[in-house]
Amino acid sequence: MFGYSNLDPKNCEFIAVGTVLDLPAGNRLFVEIDGQPIVVFNIAEEFYAMADSCSHDDGPLGDGRLNNHEIICPRHGARFDVRTGEALALPAVVDIPVYPVRVRDGQIEIGLPRLD
């Protein structure tokens, strides 16, 4: 798997997934784009988006406990950095996708690579 966090925003198609009012600090928002489950976090008014799928067993990750910028898989305890998708603790050894996020006119938008 790979992350999209280093994509040049000029090469992204941004998709609105909600408003900043929908996602107060400390909360998360679950969305699906083209069949891909994604979880968006608001951590201290900074927004992060990552695949809602643990690379260890493909189970949902977004319901896990947050510890600063780490999400802990609720099933087996794997840890990932929500900013980079990096796998930080076993049993996961493969990173998970993360997506660029921007806020425009109060709308939270997730960037996906353009397919042109």
N, C-alpha and C positions, 0 to 999 in steps of 0.2 A: 504494500500500500504506500501511498505517498500523500504529502500535504500540498495544498495549493496556497499556503500562506505567503509564499514569495512571488506569487504572480504579479506582474505589472498590472495595476488596475485598468490600464488602457486595453489590456487583452482579456478583460473579464466582462461577462454579462452579469449585472447585479439584479437580484430578485428580491423584492420586498417580502418580508416574512412577518412583520408586525410593527408596532410602534413602540417607542421608548416607554410609553405609558403602560404597555402590555407586559413590560419586563423590568420591574423595579430592581434595584441593586440587591444582590444576594439570591436572585431567582433565576430560573431557566425556562426556556421555551422550546417545545418539541415541534419540529416541522418535518415535512417530507417534500423533497424536490426530485422529480423524475424517478420516483421509487426509492430514493436514497433517504433513510432516516438521518436527520441532523438535529443536534441539540445546540442551542444558543445560550450562552451564559452572560450574565451581567455581574461582573466582579468589580466592585468599587467604581461603578460607572464606566467601565471598559467592557466592550462586547467581544466575545470570542465564539466561534462556531466550529464544531467538529462532528465527524461521523458518529452517530449514536450506535456504534458497534465495536465491541472489544475485539482486538485482533487475536486474542487467545482462543476465544470460542464463538465469536460472531454474535454473542448475546448482547442485549441492550446495555449501554454504559451510562447513559445520561441520568439515571436514578441514583448513581453512586454518590458517596459522600465527597464534598469538596473540601480540600485542605489547602488554602491559599490558591495557587494556580494548578493544583493537582486534583485530578478526579480519580477516585478509587473504585474499581470495578466491584459492584455489589455481590458478585458470585464468588470470585476467587482472589480478590485483593490486588489484582494488577493495578499499577498506577500509570497515569499518563499526564503529560503537561498539556493543559488546554490551549496554551499559546502556540505550541509547535507540533503537537500530536506525538511527541517522543515518548516511547515506552520507557518507564522509569523503574519498574520493578517486575520481577517474575510473578506469575508465569508468562506474562506477555513479553515478547522479544521483538515484535514488529510494530513500528509506528502506525498511527491511524491518521486518516486525512483530516486536515484542518482547512478552513476556508477564510479568505479575507472578509472582514465585516466593515461596513461604513454606516453612518447615520446621515440621512439627508432629509431635511424638513420633518424631523421627528420620526421618520421611517427607518427601521433597521433593515439593511440590505446585505445579502450574502453574495459574494462574488464566485462565479463559476467560470471555468475557461470557455472562451468562445469556440464554437465549433466551425467557424468559417473556413 
